Each structure stands twice: as C-alpha cells, then as structure tokens.
C-alpha cells in the first residue's frame, strides 16, 4: 500500500514556501485588515506559526478511509442526515445491483455519483434517504446453483456479503438500516400482496398466448427480453414460439397516463430526451385506420375479409399486396391443409426478423376496398396477392399489413424480391407539379400530394386525402379511424424456481383462487436434491408436497401455480419499500409515501430505459391510486411518477492492448509497459495497439475496484472516477492518471497543515462579510503594503465566491460533476498563488474548499477538517462546530480587482500584457495619457517595448511621443501604438 506524502507531492507543484509566508499582525499597518481584540492575538499567533513552517506530515489515504469509516460508524455522522416525515427530505437512489458476487467499475461509478449527490444535499441541510438493497431473484442464481450443486439462496447470500464488503470500502453513506433483498420472504410477501391487489382489480389475469420460449433457460420471456435477432437477452439462445397459458399484468390499462405523463417528466430536462423518446416509441401510439380487404377464395377455404391497420390511409391507392404474420388465423388454418406452407413456417424461427422471404398463398386473393367505387382507377381494382412474411409482427395491428412498395421501404424491398418484374405504383409525390420525386429504385416515404394514380383525389394533400378515403369507406363498414398501441400487456410468468411464487391456487371447481392474505408469503420450498443432482427446469412443477394443496374457497383438492414472477415485478416497486422497510402489514404506509415519494434523483444505466422504468411507472401509478395511499379512485388528477428526476450515466471502458499484426487482445504479461507512452508486444517488440473497450475477461481489461481502492484510497478513486468524464458520457478508465488527484490532495493537505497549526479561538464570531466590509471602508488610507494584502485577500475570496456558484450548479445538475473537481483544483491553486493573503481569509477559504470537497472525498475532507476545526466531530454534522455547504455571502461587489490587464500592441502586433490600475473614470485624451504613464511604469513594458522602439534610435518616450496614432480599446484593456 503506497504512502502519499503531502509535502513531497507539494514540491511537484507551486509551493507555499518563501514569499508565501503570511505577514505577521505586528506590522503597523495590519490593523486595517485584521479584527481587533482576542481574535487579532490568535491570528497573529497563527501568522507567526506559519512563518516558522510546519512538520512534514504523512498522508496515507487508504488509512484515512479506514479511520473515518470507523468514526462514522460510532458517530452516525458519516452518512447523510436521515430522512423523516418532514418537508426537507431528499430521496437519492441508485439502481440496486444484482448480487453477482463482484462489483465492477460500472457499479463504482453509479454508486459514487449517488453518494456524492447525497452528501451534497446533506450538507445543504436536507434529510437524505440513500438506501441500498439487492435485486436478488433471477436466472443467473438458478443457473449457478445447477452448476455448483448448491441452493441458489446460498449462492445469493454469499454474493451479497461479498458485495456489501466492497460497497463499504467506497466510503458511501448508505442507510443500511433500510437494506432489503428481493429474495427475502419479508419482501416478496408484499410483492405477492401487490399481485393480489392487481388481480382483485382485474389487472392480473391468465390467458392463452403465443409466447417467447428460451429453450436453454427453459422459461418464457417477455417481448422486451428478446433482442433484434430473435435471441434471448440472457442465454443468447434462439427463441421459440409456443402457445402457453400465462399470467399477464394489464399495463395497457395505464397506457394513456404512461404516455401523457412523459410531458411532466420532460419539464426542466428532468429525464433525458433519449429515454423519453424510447418510452414513447415503446408505447407506440399510432393514429390511423382499420381497413377491411375482402378475400376471394378459389378453393375449399373461405375467409370473408382481412383487416389491416395502417397509419397511412393516404397510400391506399398504392396497395399492391397483403402480407400476413405466421400466426394470423388464415395462415394457421391453411397450414393444416397445405404441407408446403407448414414447411415454410417451420423455417421461420431460424430467420432474422428483417428477412425478405415470403410464401405466396395459393388460391387466395384480396380486393382493395376502393375497387367498389366507380371512380377508382382500373389498376387499383385488380385483385391482390397475399403472402406470409416474417417481417409482419403477429401481436401488432391485426397481424396483417397492406404492402405499398411505392411508399414504404420495407414493403419495397419485399416486393422487389418477389415481383421484381412488376412496376411499383407511385400514388404520392412531393408536389403537385411533379409526377413523382421517387427514383425507380427507392420509395417516396414522406407525406405529399396524391398523383394521377389516385384518380379523382389527384392533387389532394396526404392528410386530407387519408381522411376522405376513410370517410368514403366507413358507411360500407370497410374502414374506420382507430388508434393503435405498440404496448402489450406485461407477461410475468416464468417457468423457474428462483423467483416470487405466484400466489394463486387452481381449483377444478372454483377456478383460479387467490391465496388468502393471512397465508402470505407463499414460501419457496427447499429443493436441495434438485440442485445437488444438477437438474434443469422448474422443480416446483414436480414437487407434489408443495404444489398439491386445498382450495381456500371450497376446501377441495387444488394445486398451487408453479410459475414464479418475472424479476422486473420485484424491481417495479422496491424503491417504495425502502421508505418503510420494517412494515410487516403493508408494502409501505400512506404517510411515508406522501412524505418521501417520489424519488428525487434516480441514477442508473440507460439500458433500463424501457423495461424497468416503464414497469416501475405502471406499478407506481397503480399503488398510489390504490387504497394503500388513497381511496382507490383512479379519477384523481394528480400525476404519480416514481422518479422525479432520472440521471443516466455512461458505461466504463477499460484500456486494452492488442497485437497489431493479428488484432488479438494481449494478456497483461504479454505487454511491455516499461515505457508507458509506448507499450510493446513482448513477443515481437512491436508497438501494441492501445484502445478502450467495454470491460470483459476476453479483452483482459477488467479492473477490480476494490483492489484499486486498496492501493490509492476510496476518495482518490472517487475523485478520479468523476474527473475523467461527464456523468452521461462513456468513461475511458485510465488508472495511471490518478496521480493528478493525489497531488491535488497533497496540496490541500499542505494548506491545512499550515493553517491548522493554530486555530483562532473566536475567529468564528466574525463573518467574512464583516471583515471585508470593514476593510473596504479604509481602502483610501491603506499603504501600498497593506493594499497588496487586500488584493490577495480579495482575489482569494472572489474565487471562493465564484467557485461556490459553479460547484453548487454542478452538484445540482449532476451531469457536470467532473467540473466540480476541476473547479476545486483551480480554487486550490488560487489560494496557494495568493501567498500575501491574511491568515483569516486563507483559513476561511480553505474551510469553504473542504466543505465543497467533502461530497467527493469524504474521509480526506474529514481528516483535514479535524485539523482545521478540532472542535468538530465531523464535517457532515453532529459536532459542536458542525458545518454546512458554503453559500454566497454578498461580498462579491466589494471584491472587484483594483488592477486590470492591458494588452500592448505595436502596429497591431501584441508585444506584452501588463497589469495596471483600473482607469479612474477618464475619457478621451486624458484616459490615453493616463494609460501611457501607467504602462511605462511597468518593467515588462520597458523591456518588451524597448527593442521595437529603439530600432529608430529614439528613446521610449521619444518614440511614444512621435507615434502617429495611439488607439485605446475597451477602456484601456488594449492599447495599440501605430508607429
């Protein structure tokens, strides 16, 4: 464990030594700037001590972490002020982790952000709720149990213990009294109770449905858990389609409020635009028309019509075929008598969703409903081929689409694959005077003006024409205006063991009967033999002693539901349990909900932008309008959202080294890093290719955050994590650059060690505002020496005030936390640079600096604070001298610099920049003459201007006097001599 020496680190940067010693109060002019009485005596002693220097101190950051974690545990002050049933609460929540056993740098980033924000709001005086828990159910634990032959509960609990140890070394301020795990019966008892509330309202129901089945994990998946290639999000296996009786939650009942309330979340940028767009797209509200295409059957099968939903009725004249999903009733019926069709359907699971293959249904044609109108062009009256196509989704619209090759890219590609020799019909153009703006090989997909292919509707704008066509067909029952949603009810059944059991008992006489509330929780039984044997599948299905039971209604033989719930059900309400975790009777109390919800700031990855957030919004709306909180009326005009503000952090990439000849990623022992700027391949001596990639074992670029923290300390790691990139952006982790943070800490420690040598006993009674107001009244009588001290004092305090503004804004915005570190580094440099400042101002400036550093580096700030303010037990409160986050004190107007920088040009070229007094309200020639005099007083002007001026053989004054023109710009900030 390396030791970091504050003094030696300070030597690498500008120092406080030499002229940096503060002036003693014995100076006869010092009374102008110093408080009188006992405070003055203390400050004089402080100055004298600083003149004598200080003992070199050793700064061991990892040791400070351990020291202050122990003190926080005893003081209960290292964590945020605890939330209560008051109005000054702040609920900060990171998305809780899955207990995989190891925290990675992505975890470190999100939890650092959460803790920093929580500590800031605590210093601001808020009662902060910052809980932590575990998303503990799920397939990985079950798969691990099968592989290891152990109970998934054993594996999960061991992982929780390991990850909790890792979280503890991060210097976080988690409220562990609220800790929860979703696999704990005390938690899933209430998950089951919520399910029964939904069931009672008709929002949880069972239905036969075609489902996505993972043949590897042997469970059903929601549509959202299948990727674009038709593979399981967890196992990667190709998903199969099966018809099963499953449990659904009727999220569609809330679709209008889920869409409408996005406008609330959009205000003030509270939710990222990207996430809002993803939510809107998933809800997928479309306004359009339901069109009925009559069917002509030339065989024994007859079907009256095919219904199609379209958002573009204006393109109805351009329909050239219909396409059906593989699950459409016509297709399933014909497959029974058409072996070729069935063979085609069997190939579909292995095809990508965008495949252009299709099967032309024989002896079946469709008719465009416009064919029955006398004015319809002849080409539109022709019957239409009907295909079975994998690109048609069975659960959206009616499982059928009208193919318009001229005005839809997907339809165009399909048509060109199957009818490449038939022309594409163009019924829309960009403007009335064009026949078409589409090239023959590209469809025109925008709104436009109907062409002559649309008969009497030629020249009509798209919107108007679409409405007219629907109105035309509506009396005949062939069309009507409708709304469609992409959102489907939430499939929650999972054929696995490690999840919340569904609290339903199936009785042959009574049907599906809810488990009585007093019998909750329905506990998962012990099935150790199943794991020991390495069996797959759901053991609940074959466990008769658990599954077979009595019906709660009639007392007859019945069977428990053997499915468990999707883990997203647990995470859809866990944030509500945190507010009242010890409540045995209900998920939470109404008073706690009203006092602590919604979550003020929710922090997590954008990968949860659809599933988790959508489900959490749904369950929140349901519970907040239920009898748990209100009278159960859904007519309330209140907007119920779980997360007031959402912060999405970028992922963390690790540094990789690869062989330039093969592209193979190199293991650590295959890279020569003796010259850090030029890593080489050990085997060949070639320069390795350096890149940043998503961390993975295969790329050998993973970083163990616990190991890194043990080497550099949690605070330096936290600050480095924040400093490297804005919160929302991808972070390319480079651990070598942490030296910049440790050097900065060393400089702060230098300042604190000097200033903390003697603490003025009553300096706290005098405010900086009083100090500067008193001194400002005597500016006219100050000697040059004391005026120089005033300049240093005001320069430091001016930077303190500006930093308070910028840092506060960054803490509030969250996304710019990286600038907190950079702004505080700049302030540190300003304090060091103004070595002529008084001890009092330096003491107050460093105090403010530490308070602003504290959220980022709590243990380091505590240590420095204990030196600077020994009467305080913690910078986060709880002591006699507890503090708060710095605020502006109204002194900025007093602290305007007396001097300004003047750029001096000769014939338009910059020669030097000199510091001169601010012009005393002069204009014209008087200002010019005054500026010339002040410029020529500076040694820099004489040195830099002399070579230019002397070229003519004249003295400086002669050349200035004979200048053709002297131009003064911006009140003296720039002076140009034209010679």
Protein Blocks (a to p, Z undefined) as FASTA:
>chain_A
ZZddfklmmmmpccfehjlpccdfklmklmmmpcehjllmmmmmmmmmmmnopadddddf
klmmmmmmmmmmmnopmbccdddddfkbccddddddddehpacfklmmmmmmmmmmmmmm
mmnopacdddddddfbcjklmmmmmmnopafklmmmmmmmmmmmmmmmnopabdfklgcc
fkbmklmmmmmmmmmmmmmnopaccddddddddfklopaddfklpcfkopafklopacdd
dddddddddfklmmmmmmmmmmmmmgghlacfklmmmmmmmnopacddddddddddfbfb
dcfbacdddfblmlmmmpcbdcddfklmklmmmmmmmmklmmmmmmmmmpcfkbcbdcdd
ehiacddfklmpmklcfklmpccdddddfklcfkgcjhpacddfklpfklmmmmmmmmmm
bccddfbdfbfkbfbfcdfkbccfbdcdddfknojmgoiafklmmmmmmmmmmmnopacc
ddddfbdcddfbdcdfbdcddfbdddfklopadddfklpccddddffkmmmnopgcjfkl
mmmklmpccdfklopacdddfbdcdfklmmmmmmmmmmmmmbmkbmbdfklmmmmmccfb
dcddfklmmmmmmmmmmmmmmmmmmmklmnoiakbfbdcdfblbacddddddddddddfk
lopacdfklpcckbmmlccdfklopacddddddddfklopaccfklmmmmnojklmmmmm
mmmpcfkbccdddfklmmmmmmmmmmmmmmmmmmmmpccfklmmpcfklmmmmmmmmmmm
pcfklmmmmmmmmmmmmmmmmmmmmmmmmmmnommmmmmmmmmmmmmmmmmmmmmbcfkl
mmmmmmmmmmmmmmmmmmlmmmmmmmmmmmbgbfngoiakbccddddehlmmmmgcfbdc
ddddeehiafbdcdddddehiahjllmmmmmmmmmmpmklmmmmmmmmmmnopafklmmm
mpfbdcdeehipaccddZZ
